[in-house]
Amino acid sequence: QVQLVESGGGLVQTGGSLRLSCAASGRTFSNLAMGWFRQAPGKEREFVAAINWSGGTAAYADSVKGRFTISRDNVKNTAYLQMNSLEPEDTALYYCAARSRLVRTTELEYIYWGQGTQVTVSS
């Protein structure tokens, strides 16, 4: 079993930045691939970014490429999502998710989920 706790969400103006954190416990973190997903009001949950177990491979949704960066610290058992140049369209509840080792971009392939952290971008 893996427990995931997100933090770092908040209210920011257009063009601002936030860094989300996802602290993991309960299983060897370095064996897990980590993903970030988001769900805006009235919309389906969508993939944002993912990183493999070693940090050597990452994937991004087209909508965030060049603005968001996913990373991980296998000593601190934490994954991060650095979000720059935020836009109102980025407003959503952001979820951290985990699966075994390899990057995947569909939510059905993730086993463990956090409760989410709210990001609101004002125009």
ABEGO torsion letter per residue (X at the ends): XBBBBBBGBEBBBBGBBBBBBBBBBGBBAAABBBBBBBBBBGBBBBBABBBBAAGABBBBBAAABGABBBBBBAAAGBBBBBBBGBBAAABBBBBBBBBBGBBBABAAABABBBAEBBBBBBX
